[in-house]
Amino acid sequence: MEKKLKVALVAHDNMKLDLAEWVDWNWEILLKHHLICTGTTGKMVAKTLMDRRGDSQHARFDITLLKSGPLGGDQQLGSLIAERSIDMLIFFWDPMQAQPHDVDVKALLRLATLYNVPTAINRSSADFLISSPLLGSDYEPVVKDYKSYIERTLATK
């Protein structure tokens, strides 16, 4: 049986249409997993999945909506990553426009890197992740042991 992953989906405003198209293309795979989305992106993902699935199927899909990114959703997602509650991050970010919450975005991507969460930042990398033979397997990413960092002695005056 395929493992149900916790897949985070995020998109900046100018990238939401691209993510909606990607979700529409990959809806059958995505419905097998628990989706966790920031606010507006999550509403768009839910609508795309409902439209694609059609009214004939009444089964619910597993989606959690966080706050909008600039209103704390990026930080909520970062917290879930730090708690090891996210298996994969798909983040269609806009490289051409500064975001009012750039600091939060950078922190989110830093945490994804720190905790070795497979991360896609555009459609091509998302295609590679979603089609990986490791998807849904018992694969466990190796997370660096930060014990020495946590237990380090700080210089005091």
N, C-alpha and C positions, 0 to 999 in steps of 0.2 A: 504494500500500500504506500502511496506517495505521501510524504510528509507535508503537512499544511504549514506553509511559511507565513511569517508576518512581513508583508511587503509595504513599505512606505512609499507613497506617491506624492510628489510636490511639483508645482510649476509656477514660475513667475508669470505675471499677467500676460506678457507678450508671447509666452510659450504654452499657454493653456490649450489653445487649439491644437498644437502639435501633440501634446500629451493626450488630448481627447481622441485624436486620430489613432495614436499608438494603442490606447486602451481599447478602442473599437476593433483594431486589428488583432489584439491579443486577448480579447474578452474571455474566451473559453479557458485559457490557462489561468487568467487572473481570478476567475470565479472559484477556482479550487483552493484559493489562499485567503488569509485574513488581510484585508487592505486597511491601511492606516494613512489618512490623508489630512493635510492642513485644510482649513475652512473652505474657501471658495473652490479650491482644487477638488476637494472631496465631494462637494455638491455636483460639480461637473462630471466627475468620475461616476458617481451614482446615477446621474441622468443618462450618461452614455451607456452604462451597463443595462439600465432598465430599457432604454430604447432598443438596444441590440438584442436583448433577450426576448423582448416582446411580451405582451400581456398574457400569452398562453401559458407561460411558465410562472407559477406563483411562488416558487421556492425563493426564499430570501437569500441575499448574499451577505457575506460577513465583511462589514465595513465600519470603521471607527472614524468619526470626524473630530479633529482637534480644532483649536482656534485658528483663525486666519494667521498666516505667517507673521505679518507685522504686529499683530496683536498678541503674540506670545506662542503661536503654533510651532514656529521653528524651535523655540526653547523647549516646548513640550516634547517635540520629537527628539531633540537632543537628549532629554532626560530618559526617554524610552531606550535610546541607543546605549546610554551609560548603564542602564539597568539590564542590558543584553536582551531587550524585548523586541528588537527589530532584526530580521534576518537579511533584508535587502532594502536598499534605498534607490529609488528612481527619482531623480531631481532634474527636471528640465529647467535649467536656469538661463537667464537672459544675459549673455556676455556683453551686450551692446548698450545696456542701460543701467545706470547706478540705481540701487534700491535703497529706500529709506531705512531698511533693516539689514544692510550689508554686513554689519558686525555679527548679527545673529546667523546669517547665512554662512559666513566664514566659520563661526563656532560650530554650526551643525556639520559642515563638511570636515572640520577638524576632528570632531568626535567620531564620525563615521570612519575616518582614517585610523584614529587611535584605537578603536575597538574592532578594526579589520572587517567592517561591514561591506559586503560587495555593493558598490555604488556605481550607478550610471548617471551621467550628466547630460546626455543627449540621446537622440533616437538610435543612433548606431550602437552605442554602448548598451542601451536598454535592450535592443534586439539581441545582442550577444548574451546578456545576462538571462533573459527570459527563455532563450533557446539552449542554454547550457545543459549538458547531460547531468550536471550536479544539482539542478533545480529539483527540489522535492526529495532529494536523497538525504542520507544521514550525515552529510558533510558538516563538519564543525570547523569554522575558521579558527586558526591559531591566533590567540591574543597574547601579545607580549606581556610578560610578568613585570609589573611596575612596582613590585614590593620594595626594591631598593630605593625607588623614588619616594615612595610613601614614608619609608622609615629613615630617610636621610636626616642628618643633623644640620640644622640651620645655624649659621653664624649669628651670634648676638653681640651686642655692644657691652 
